[in-house]
Amino acid sequence: MESIKCIGVLTSGGDAPGMNAAIRAVTRAAIFNGIRVMGIYRGYRGLITDEIVEFKTNSVSNIIQQGGTILKTARCVEFRTPEGRKVAYENMQKHGIDSLVVIGGDGSLTGASIFANEYNIPVVGLPGTIDNDLGGTDVTIGYDTALNTIMQSVDKIRDTATSHERLFFIEVMGRNCGYLALNSAIAAGAEAAIIPEISIEKDQLSELIQQGFRKSKSSSLVLVTESDVTGGALKLAERVKNEYPQYDVRVSILGHLQRGGSPTAQDRILASRMGVAAIEALLENQRNVMMGIRENEIDYVPFKRAIKQEREINDELLQVLKISSI
Ligand code: F6P
């Protein structure tokens, strides 16, 4: 096995708070181990368009506290084609990059896995996504910050919901994963969460209303995951207007504000640990693995297990929300 001399680092897909802390840790851990580092801008697109710059320790100074990603990010269609990946590989060779660290979510790690197998390149991944939808890890980088952002936003919405005695549907991100909605509902003391994992099996809205979810309360907050499965907050509000006109209903879609902001301590520490672990993994000849965290220990999770896995929603969390919102 050839030794690692020069790694490329990139961020890909939706940005997530803590990506900068991850870039910093990867860069410094590589340099600490005598490995050169090349920063690849705009994710896989920059690998194809040759936007590659050598990083030194001070290239990543003063970024640990910043949201977003200094490397920029993109969702790159060309990289899904063999032709695009060939150009990417040629650019890696041109710069002497012999291995890659990819920081991103499901789609980015899928691309990493295909590329690694096609060209036999050592590639490791870091789970960078607010969605917390990857397998083999308790949490992903950015999830905790997004959760705190949502909680603070819901706290504010509560003031107006209470004053006007309204029912609010608050839509949050997560794609098809309900963790952001469920845990922010618990943290913000909301009445319910409508999440894709449960919506497949039953009509959560009817069930909530039939169970008299407002009970003694004159206002209610319901967190909803953006998803075709839940229908999203606007559709649910439309249904309430038609089927239960007694409720004064409003919608708030939090959108991209959930992805911004300075990362929490938890995300900075997680990203730093995973960044250092990624370099250690490459030095140990690990290939095609994502850094995960389980019971506060770093774990190497094969890409196959990390991506496209249905993450089961924890029943205990559902029960906590149900009990604490009576
Ligand atoms: O995967 C992260 C995420 O923020 C999802 O929660 C959301 O569905 C999607 O990205 C939005 O993507 P974009 O910023 O490209 O619209």
Boltz pocket constraint, residues with backbone or C-beta under 6 A from the ligand:
constraints:
  - pocket:
      binder: B
      contacts: [[A, 14], [A, 15], [A, 105], [A, 129], [A, 130], [A, 131], [A, 173], [A, 174], [A, 175], [A, 226], [A, 259]]
      max_distance: 6.0
